Amino acid sequence: MTVGKQREVPFFNYPALFERQRTEIMACLEDVLSRGAYILQKDLEQFEDTLKSYLGVKYAFGVADGTNALILALRAAGIGQGDEVILASHTYIATAASVHFAGATPVLAECGPDHMLDPGDIEHRITLKTRAIMPTQLNGRTCDMDVIERIADQNGLLIIEDSAQALGSRYKGKYAGTFGKAGTFSLYPAKLLGCFGDGGVVVTNDDDMGRKLFLLRDHGRDENGEVVAWGTNSRLDNMQAAVLNLKMKSFNQDLARRREIADMYHEALKDIDDITLPPELDSDGDHFDVYQNYELEAGQRDSLREFLTDRGIRTIIQWAGKAVHQFKNLGFENVCLPVTDAFFKRCFLLPMHTALSDEDVGYVCQTIREFY
Ligand SMILES: Cc1ncc(COP(=O)(O)O)c(C=O)c1O
């Protein structure tokens, strides 16, 4: 017997998140507008400084979006035509597309049981052309970077981290985005730290990369406006940075709430045989997961999702339901990734954001249990 639709639980809730901070946000926007401070202004500098000290890195640049952050990172690292870059097929198309737009070739690998790039599937894909490994720090978790760093070291490869989904996530105490030659983040509105439109950040500890990224994101101009290299226009808007400065104040609390919700999901669903849950909160001492997404697997996924939709609960499958190699016309017709294929028949995301109440989470769990 079903309970009927007791409440609506949207997958994400932008209006609710805005309402929570309406007064501060409107004051912040008014302040920026009345100063006429739009491009490369102090709010952006402040945001970049805050991120530098939060992550413990030397350089941080606010750029147009997470995709451009990846393209700039690859370009600054000198990756281009004739090069190959290894990445997981379970990632956003932007990871692979950034390699393509840098002029190189994306080489796709399997995901492991924790949904992340499987370190065991990297080495046999290395060729004489391989220049870099690009792990996606997916769902707010950081890959097992010890293994990936060892493979990169032994084969003379760079690491460029796509940490679009992992600001604040840590592995052995070190933040996602700070392991490789460069790390990138997305500030898309639904991200862990989201602005009101597109935005991204690229970080590095490398002086040469830092200089190149500084020039690349602003037309190749140096501090005096002199063009000293080819560059592009990829600057995070100052108004977005001002909002992000405001949001940074409660960022750690927001992450704590996501971790709390993940724990509630885990406790309520862990005994359902048909369901495989993502790694449990603090299940080992190495990972500090911040749950950008709560991605789980279910044998009866499609009928379960339908049952939830009928009861007002919205779920999604990442990347419109397809791993990168499953999209047509991108040149991956001969790529064979059976583990990822099997995963994509089972995976989906439950609602995960800081406007969820305990009652919302309880209703989601109760409805899933009712299905089984
Ligand atoms: C794993 C991953 N990489 C890259 C991106 C691209 O970021 P953006 O949408 O800011 O360009 C995203 C955003 O969804 C992402 O989730």
The ligand as an ORCA input file, in Angstrom:
! r2SCAN-3c Opt
* xyz 0 1
  C      33.038     16.709    -12.676
  C      32.790     18.027    -13.348
  N      33.732     18.548    -14.148
  C      33.577     19.735    -14.751
  C      32.429     20.480    -14.590
  C      32.289     21.745    -15.343
  O      32.017     22.854    -14.566
  P      31.196     24.091    -15.148
  O      29.778     23.656    -15.318
  O      31.361     25.153    -14.108
  O      31.818     24.462    -16.444
  C      31.403     19.990    -13.757
  C      30.156     20.742    -13.550
  O      29.086     20.219    -13.498
  C      31.599     18.731    -13.130
  O      30.652     18.200    -12.330
*
